[in-house]
Amino acid sequence: MQLTPYKDSLTVPKKLIIKRGKLKIAMVRTRLRLHSELPNTTALWTYEGSAPGPIIEVRRGQKLTVEWKNQLTGTIPLTAARSKQVPGDEDLWHSNVAGIALSSDADEVMITPHIDDLHAHTVVHLHGGKTSPDSDGWTDNVHHLGQTQACVYENDMRSTLLWYHDHAMGVTRFNVFSGLAGFYIIRDADDDKVMSALRASHGLTKKARSPKTPLELPLVIQDRNFLTKANGDLTGELLHIVQDLPLNAAGDKGPMEFFGPYTLVNGTVWPHVDVRPGPYRLRLLNGSNARTYALALVDQNNSPVPNVTMQQIGTDGGLLGAPRPVERIVIAPAERVDLIIDFTSVAAGTKLRFLNTALSPFGNQYVPKPGDTAPSDLLVLPEVMEFRVQGKKCQRLDLPAPLSKFKALTHGDLPHHHNHRLVALVEDTNTFGMLTFLELEKVGPAQTPTPDGMLNLPLDIHPDDPANPLPSVDYRITARMFRDGNPWMVAENATEVWNIINLTGDTHPFHIHLVQFQMLRRTGFDPQNFEYNDGKIANQGPIISKGTSQPLEIGWKDTVRVDPGELVSIAVPFEGFSGQYMYHCHILEHEDHEMMRPFVVMSEETMPFMPSHGHSSGHDHNH
């Protein structure tokens, strides 16, 4: 049984425009229809009975207290399983296939142990928000049925799209998969000007009724899979199924990612939306567990659409200074893209589509052309959503100039004294699937090499002039697991440069709580000689220059893609609050399996009194 693409209409969650400073949100179990051809509704865990949850909208600086109440009854509404290879095809896995009937044959599919006993343990995180540590959603601070998590959000940020989602230790991948995610929008005067320009283009006055299709469309994109009956018909119940690969010789299982064949947009499989020949603002959020999307706009023949313009106007952390034209939107889990798509030159009656062109696991690789499939690379059904153009043509859009006061940072803009840190993303070759972070510090001339080995970078990671590399530098491991001690200590109101080097074969979306940062550069290298096994570093290859950041990554960010064979350098201001926070990979299966570390922000005057004297794993850099 297959579902018909673009049959059902797009839904937009209800909007809660905050007038007062308090809000109560209940997490409840419900059933919703995800596609009209599914025989049944789907059991979900939700915020206020919708998936995604309601859109929370506030003004900049408008303080809001949210009481998140766990009213989730029963066990988690999904089946979690691991699949073996399909016989005769070493590249194709059961988990690629659209729907699957669970087999009693343990050689094919195995139910994840203890999943049927999992009740709701929740903690809400406002992703991208500048929040105090007691409201940030620390992963261990879970709440059970009947308990309430009270969070205070200052909202002292530029206008932007944030999102709220569950962050419970070890089960985030299941809780978010079951429906626990929603939009959170902060508005300011700059944002008001963008919305006024859109309304003017559509000929709408301030008092005019809102059109049937909103001019601004928050869109969360998520991939899912469903159980099937013995005859192959889909049941509609959620299936979280991953590839079954051993973590080690003892047979323990590693953090294999979920990649589902069906794409949901705002909780509907492959929806369509009616639009006028005019401009619309799409607030894109990738809410998937692991899948990166590369969205291509095509016509009904899967051909490019040259008469439609797409301009990026914002990122995770708000508006850019000016629009940037884009042809393909690459968006990793947790990233957001603020996009203007203009259908003004499209004839009424035309149908246009977003198709996914990214392979999975993502490593900056794509299918040759939109509409192509790649089952062995986990792209089975590329459909995402459809735009149906109809009605009267709109006027030309005149966006405000500048859009905002955004300024792109360079290394020269940073304070003269700032700290540099280095973290490596690694996979242990002797325990397949064990992905983790290695926090590293520079080894001084008098220091003895550690038994865990050292990482030697042929050029220093922060030259003022990349064309003239500095001498090689040795780095040693200071921490590798979430529960390891010795967290990084960061001075409040300091700006640091964090360098993230990816020594694995896949892209990882790197997210830091509390902050918005900017990318300084990407540096390419050859990792083929690098080895990390049994928790030790062996050897590594040379680093070579790879150029500057991609257009979609100019702007304030809280999540950045780190591709294989890259070192990404970001400038991170730590402002607003002090306390304990986290950074982690936002592939949820990785996050749940130790690819996460704590850090502590504290006032500079208290750092000398700490036992480790602040524990700086980086170094001070004066330029």
N, C-alpha and C positions, 0 to 999 in steps of 0.2 A: 504493500500500500504506500503510495506517495501522495504528498499534499500538493495542492495547486498553488503555485506562487502568485502573489499579488491579488489574492481573492478578497482578503479582508481589509477593512479600513484601519488606518493608523489611529491609535488613541493617544491622547495627551493627558497625563495625570492631572487631577484637580490641583489648583494652585491655592496655597495658604499665604495670602499677603498679610504680613504681620503688622497689626496696628498697636498691639500692646506687647508687653515684654515677657509674656509667659505663654507656653504652648505645651499641650500634652499629646504625645503620640503613643498609641497602643500597637504593640506587635501582636498580630492575631493570625490564626490558622484559617484559611479559606480555600475555596475552589474557584478558579477562573478559567475561561475558555481561551486558549492560546492560538487556536485555528479552528475555523468553522467546520472543517472536515474531520477533525479529531472526534472520535465517538463519545468522548467524555470530557468534562472539565478536568483541570489539573489541580491536584492538591499543592498548596504553596504556604510558605511562611511569609507574611507581609507586614508592612507598616500601614496601618489604618485600612487594611482590606484591599489594597491595590499593589500591583507589581509592574513597574516600579512604584515606590511610595509617593505620597503627595509632594508637589513642588513647594518647598519652603522659600519664601521671598522676603528679604529684608533690605533696608537702606544701609548704606555705609555708616558705621558708628552706632547703629541701633542695637543695643544690648538685648539679647534674647536668652531666656532660660527655657530649656526643653526638658520635660520629664518623659523619658523613654521607658514605657512600662511593658515588661515581658508578660504577655497573656497567651503565650504559645503552648497549646495543649498537645499531648501525644508525643510520639517520636517523630524524627525528622522525615518530611514527606518526599523522600527520594529513595531509590535503590542505588547503592554504591557497589561497584564490582570491578574486577580486573579481567582482561581478556588475553588469551593466547593468540599466537599468529594463526591466520587463516591457512589451513593445510595447502601446501603447494605454492604459496606465495609469501616469501620471507619479508616483503615490504608492506603487505596489506594486513591490517589488523581488524579484528571484529569491531574495535571502537571507532573505526572510520565509517562503518556501515550505518545507513539511515535507519535507526531503530534496531533492536536486538531482542530476541527471545532468550531469557536466561535458561541455560541448560543445566541439567543435573550432572553432566559430564564435567568433572573437575579439570579435565585436560583442556577445556575450551574457555569456560567462564567461571569465575569464583567470586562469591559474594564477599565484600570487605568485612572482616571480622568485627563484631560488636556494633555494626551500623544500625541494626534493628533495635538496639538498646539506647540509642542516642536521643536524649531529650534536649530541650532548648537551653543552652547556656550562651548568653548574648552579651555583647558590649559594643556600643555604637561609637564609631570614629567619624568625625567630620573631616573628610579627606581634603587636604589643601588649606584647612582653616588654621588661623593663628590663634591657638587656644591655650589656656593654662593646662598644666599637666593633669590636674584632677578632672578635667573635662575632655581630655584628648582621646580617651578610650584605650587605656593601657590594656594590653592583650590578656593579662591574667585576671583583671578585675571584672569577672563575669557576673551576670545576674540571672537568677533562676525564675521559674514560674511564680508570678505574683510580686516580684521585686521590681524596683524602679531605679533607674540610673538618671540622676539629675546633672545636667551639663549647662554651663554658662558660656555663651558665645558672644564675644565682644564685637565681632564683625567690623573691626577697624582695619579694613582692607580695601584695596581698589575693587571696582565692580568686576565680578567674575562669576563663573559657574563652578561651584564646588559640588561634592556629593557625599551623602552619608551612607555608611554601610557597616555591616557587622565586622568585628575584628577579634573574635574569640580565639584564644590560643589553641592551635591544633585542629580546629574545625571551621576556620574561616571559609575554606573552599566549599564546604557543604552548606553553611548558613547563607552565604551570598548566592550560591547556586539555587537555593530554595526560594529566593525572592527578596532577601533583605538588603535592599539598596534603593536610593532615591536622590532627587536633585535638590540643590540648595543654591539659590541665586542671590548675590549681593548686587545692589544697584547704586549708582551715583550719578552725578551730573553728566559725566562723559557718556555713560550708558544711555541716559535719557535722550541725548542728542542723536545717537544712532537710531533709537526707536522712533524718534520724531521724523527723521529722514525717511525711514521705511514707511511710516504712515502717510507722509506727504506723497511719496511715490505711488501709493495705492489710492490717493485721493481721499484719505480719511481725515476728518477734522477731529479735534479733541473730544467732541461730544458724539461722534459717530459710533454706531454699534460695532462691536468687534466682529470681524469677518468669521465665517464658518471655520476656515483654516487659519489658525493664528499666524501672524507675520513672523513670529519667533517660535521655532519648534525645537524644544529640548528633546534630543534623541539618544537613548541609551541602547547600544548595540551589544548583544550577548549571544553566544552560541550555546545550544542545548541539544540533548538527545532524549528519546522516549523509549519506554518499554514496548515490546510487541507481543502479540498473542502467538500461539503455535502456528497459526495460519499466515503469519506475517503482517496482520493488521496492527496498526499502532493503537496503543491504549490511551495515550495522553499523559501517563504518569512519568515523572522525571527519572532519568537514568544518568548517573555520573559514572561513566566507565572509562578506565584508563588502560594503557598497555601494561601487561604483566611482565616486568623484567626484574631479575634478582638484584638486590642491593649489594650482596656479598655472598661468599661461599656458604654461609649458614642459611641462605634462603630468605633473609629479610628483604622487604620490598622498599624500593626507593620512591622518590617524589615525582612520579610520572605525571605529566600534564594532561588535563582534559581538553579534547578538541571534539566538539560536536558538529554534526552535519547541518543542523537547522540553525538559521540566524533569526533571532527575535529582535524587533525594534519596538521599544516601549511595551514589551510583553506580548507582542503579536508576531507570529511567524510570517515573514516576508510580506509586510503590509503595503498598501498603496495609500497615497494622499493626493487629494485634488488641490491644484495650485493655479493661480492666474498667471498670465504671461507678464511676470514682474519679479521683483527681488524678494527673497526670503532669507531670514537669518536662521541657520541651523546651529544649535548648540550641541555638538557631537561629544558623546562620552563612550569610551570603550569600557563596558562593565563586565567583560568576559573574564573567566578564570585565567586563561592562558593565551588565547588566540589574538594575534595581531592582525588587524585589517588594513588592506590597501584598497581604498574605494576608488573605483573608476566609474565615471558617468558615461553611459552609452545609450544608444537608441534601441529599438526593438530588434535590430539586427546585430546587436553587440558592437556597433561601430561608434567611434568617438563622435562627440557633439560639439563642433567648432563654434556654433553660434550661442553657446551658453558659457557665461563667465563665472568662475569660482574665485573668490578672494578670501583669504584668511585675514580676519581682523583681530583675532585674539588667541591666547593660549591658556594653559592651566591657570595662570595668575592674572589674567585680565587682558585689556585691550592693548594692541600694538600702537605705535605712533602713526602708522599709515597702512593701508591694505596691501597685501602681498598676493599676486596671482598664483594659483596652484592648479595643477592638472590632475594629480592623484593625491588622495589624502591617506597618509600612513599614520595609523593611530594604534599604539600598544595599550595593553590593559592599564586602566586608570588615567590615561591621558585624555585631555579635552582639546577640541578644536572649535573655535568660534568662526563660523563660515558664512559668507554672503554668497548665495547662489542666485543668479539672475536669469530668469526664463523670458525676459522681455522680447527677445527676438525669436521665440519659439511659437510656431503656429498652434492655434487651439486644436485640440484633438490629438496632439502628440503625446506619446508615452515615453518617458525616459527612466532609466534605472541605475541604481548603484549596484555594482558587482564587486565582489571581493577578488583580488588578484594575488594575495599574499600566500606563500607556502607556509606550512607549519611542521615542526616547530620553526619559528621565524628566525632567519639568519640573513635578512636583507635580500631575500630571493623571491621571485615572482613567476607566475605563469607567463608564457609568451604573449598572450593577448587576452583581453577581457572575455569572459565566458568559457575559457578553457578550464578543464578540471585536472586535478592531479591527485588521484586517490592515494598513491603511495606517499604523498606529501600532505595528506590529511585535508585536502581541499576537494570535497566530494560534491557539494552543492554551493555554487558561488553566489546565488541570489541573495540580495539584502533587502531592497525596497524599491518601489516604483512611484514616480511622480507623473500624475495625469494633468496635463496642461489644458485648461478650459477657461472660458470667460473673456472679459474685456481686457485689452492690453493696458498695462500700467505706464506711468510716466518714468522718465529717467531718474535713477537714484543718485542723489547728491549727498554723499557721506561727508560728515564734518572733517575738516582738516585743521590741525591734526586730530586723529581719533582720541588721543590722550597725550599725556606728558611723558610717555615711556621713553627711556633712554637705554640703548644697548651698552652694556658694560664691557670694558676691555681690562686686561691685566693692569694697565697703567692707571686705571681709575680706582684701583683698590687702595686701602690705607698702606702707607709705607711699611708698617710692621703688620704682617698677617701670617697666619699659620697655614702650612700645607699638610694634607693628610693623604694617605694612599690605602685603598682597599682593593683587593683582588677577588674576582669572581672565579671560582675554581670548581672542577669536578674531579673527584678521586678516581683514578683509572683502575684501581684495584678493588673499589667498592662501587660498582657501576650505579650511577644515579645519585650518588651522595654529593649534592651541590651545597656549597657554603661560601661565606665570606671569609677572607683572611685580612684582618687588620694588621698593617705592617708599619714598622718604624725603621728609620735610617740607622744603619750600623756604623758606629764611630770607629776610627782607626785602632783604638785600644780595646775594642770589644771582641770577645771570643765568639766565633760562629756557633750558632745553636744547632742541636741535633736535628731540629726540624728542617734544616737547610735554609738557604737565603735566596731571595729573588734579586737578580742583578739586572738593572736596566742600563743598556748601553748609553743612554743619554739621560740627563736629569729631567724630571717631569715638569719643570716649571721655568724653562729658559725664557728670558725676556726677548731673545732673538732666536726663534726656532731654527733658523738657517745655520746657527753656530752652536751646536750641541755642547753641553758641558760633559765632564768626565763621567764614567760609569759610577753607579751608586748601588750599594748593597742594602737590602731591606730584609728584616727578620719578622717572623710572626709573633704578634702579641696576643691575639685572640682569634678564635675561629667558630665558636658555637654561641648560640643565644645566651646560654646559662654561664658561659665563661665570665670571669670577673674582669676587672681592669677596663671599664668602659672609657671611651674618649670623654675628656672633660673640656668643655667649650666655654669660653668667657662670654657672658651675656653682652650683647651689643657689638660683639666682634664680627668681622667678616673673614671667613676662611676660604681657602681653595681646597676642594675635595677632588681627588683624582681617582677615578674608578676604572680599573683595567680588567677587561673581560678575557679570561683564559679558557673559556668553554666554547662549545661549538654553536651555541644559540644566543639570540638576543634576550637581554633581561631588562625589564622596566624597573629602574632604580628610583625608589620613593623615599623622601625624608619627611618625617612629621615636623610640624611647627612652622616650617620655613617655605618661602618661595625663593628660588635661585635662578641664576642665568648661566647658560653654557658659554664657556670661553673658547673652547676648541675641541676637536677630535684629533687624536694622533693614532695613526695606524702602525701595526707591527706584525711580525710573522711569528705566530705562536706554535708552529709545528714541532719545535724542539723542546717546548716546555713540558715538564712532567710533574704531576702532583699525585702521589700515591701513598697509601697508608698514612695520610696526614703529614707527609713531608714533601718539601720542594726539591725537585731534582735539578734540571737545567732549563734554559730558555733561549729563545732566539732574539734577533735584533729588533729594535723599534725603528720604524721609518715614518716620515711625515705622510699624512693622509689628507690634509686640507682642513677647511673650516666647517662649521656646523651647517646642517641642512636648513632650508628656509622655514620649515614648520617648527623648528626648534629655537628660532629667535623669539625672545620674550621671556617673561617670568614663568617659571615652571616649578612644579613640585614632584614631577615624575619625568625621567628622561630615559630614552632607549640607549642601551649600551650594546652595540653590535659585536659579534665575534671579531677578535683581532683588533680591538680598539681600546684606547685609553681616553676617557671623556673627562675633561676638566671643567668644573663648575664653580662659580663664585657664590658663596652662601652667607647671607647676613643672618645672624642669630639675634632676633629682636623680639621684644614684647614680653616674654616670660622666661622664667628659669625653672629647672626641674628635670625630671627624667622623661626621655622620649625614645623613639625608635627610628631606625631606617631599615628598609628591607626590599627584597625583590617583590614586585607586585604580580608575579605569577603566583596565584594563591596556593597551588600545590607546592611551590618552592618555599613560600612564606611559612606554610604549616610544617615544613621539614627543615627548620633551622637556618634558612637563608634570611636571617634577621638578626640585628644587633641593637643593643641599647646605647644611648649616649646621654650625657648630663650637661645641661646648661646651668652655669652658676655665675654669680657676681665675681668680677675679677679680683676684688679685694679679699674674698674668702678662699681663693684657690691656693695661696701659699700655705694655708693651714690644713690642706688635705694630705692624707698619708702619702699619696703618690705625687704631691705637689702639682696637682692638676693633670697629671699623666698626659702629656702631649706626645702622641705617636707620630706627629709630623715634625715640622721645624719652623722656626721664625724666618721670614724672608724679607729682606730690606732691599728695596730697589730705588 
